[in-house]
Amino acid sequence: VTTDVRTGAVRALVGGPGFDEWRFNIATQGEGRQAGSSFKTFVLAAALESGIVPTDTISGSAPCFIPNPGGTEDPAQIDNYGESRGGGGNLVAQTQRSSNCAFARLGQVVGLDRVIEVARRMGMTGRMEAVPSLPIGSMEVHPIEMAAAYASLGNDGIHNDPYYIDRIEDAEGNVVYEHHPDGTRAVSRQTARLATQVLEANVTGGTGTRARVSTQPTAGKTGTAQQSHDAWFVGYTPQYATAVWMGVPGSQVPMYNVGGINVTGGSYPARIFGQYMNAVLEGTERADFPEPAGTRRGRELRPPYEERP
């Protein structure tokens, strides 16, 4: 799905292999697919909205043990991708690594209810529960909403609902309907610009390097669900936001040894995004993301609990 960053207009949508083969639109219908780490962008936005800055540091060491709601159950164990031991780093570095434990802890620092609230303001309508796995994308989402949500960051924090029809004219050329964008503020301008700065660094030097657009600055985030049955790249340039999902329609099939690799969001989805957006934006004059205002010096962030297995 591709939407216009400024208006929400849907400019491209592929919802399956073709209506003759699959009479169901995966991009807009059904229960959605697991977001994986592409959901970390909402945790990042909520953190920045609460006054945290990109140079703040947080531990990404793994495994991590996050208290369950109510505090009566055993803590949830979360591991980094590939069982990486992880380590410390600021939010830029932890986003570039896509550290599960860093973002699970960041969700606890910010508050999962705040993460859900920000995700709602950015246009996410699906079921979200304040559980330890929320920050690493255990819930199901739709590509149409992911594209529009990320577009909010590229639009200085203003969210526009996606729409399909610009104008309707009658047989005589009279305009009987015309869409007028009516955006709402999802996050502050500073939050949007800081988030864009972090996500742009992820494309230039993190998990999203294969999504680079040669003529435009690009910001975005990869996502890989458990057992690689869903893989994402969601990103944006100053002109368009695009969500790429890869998986098996109608079922959850691990995408192991596909073309000789285990599929992650940084593999085929990022490459699809990069090749597609390079073609879309060929010949388009370069635009730049607006710069954020200055921020305070970074500090160490600690979750409000003692972590125990």
C-alpha positions, 0 to 999 in steps of 0.5 A: 500500500502506498499513501500520499504523506500529505493527504492520505490518498491511496496511490497504490494497493495490492491486496493479494495475488489477484482476484481470480486466485484470491478473492480477499484483500489482505491489505484491508480486510480480515484480522490482519497479520503480526506486525513484528518489529514494525510496531516498535515505531509506535513505542518510539513515538510514544517515548519521544512524545513523553520527553525521551530523546534519541540519545537516551540509552536503554539496555538491550541485553537478553533474555529479558524478563518483563512483569505480566499485568497484575504481577501475579504470573511468572514474568514473560521472557523475551529474546532478541532476534537470533538469540543475540545477547544484545547490550546497551545503546541509545534509541538510535542504535537500538532501533538500528539493531531492532533490539527486542529487549530494548523495546520491551523495556522501553515500553515499560518505561513509557507505559504500554497504555501510552503506547496504545494511545499513541498508536490509536492516534496514528490510525491503528484500529485493531485489537491491542492489549497492554501485554509485555509482547506488545512493543515487539509486535505480537498483535495483528495489523493491516498494511493500509493502516501501517502505511497511513500511520507511518505517513503521520510521522512524515507529515509532521505529526498530522494523521490523515485517514487513507482514502480512495476517491479524490473527486466525482463528476457527473456526465456534464463535468460538474463536481458532485463530490470532492475529498478534502483532507481533514487531518488530526494531530497524532503526535507533536511536530518535534516527536514526528521529526525526531522519530523520522531522524531515528528511522532515517538512521535505520535505513542508512545504517540499520536493518533497513539498508536495502530499502534505500531510495537513491534520490530521496531521504527515506525513513522506515522500520523492518518487522519479522514475526515469530518463525518468519511467517510475516515479514514487513518493511514500512517506510516513507519519503517526504512524498509517500509512505509505503507498507510492504508485507510478505507472507502466505495468504490465508495461513501462517507458514514459516518462510524458511529457505526462500531463495536460499534465505530465511525471510526477514523484514530486512531481506525481500520486503526492504528490497521490494520497498527500495526497488519500487520506491526508486521507480515511483520517485524517479525524476522527482525533485529531491525533498528533505525531511524537516529538522527537529529542534535541539534536545537535551543530553541523553540519559540512561533509562531504567524500567520501574521494576527489578528484573528477575527470571 
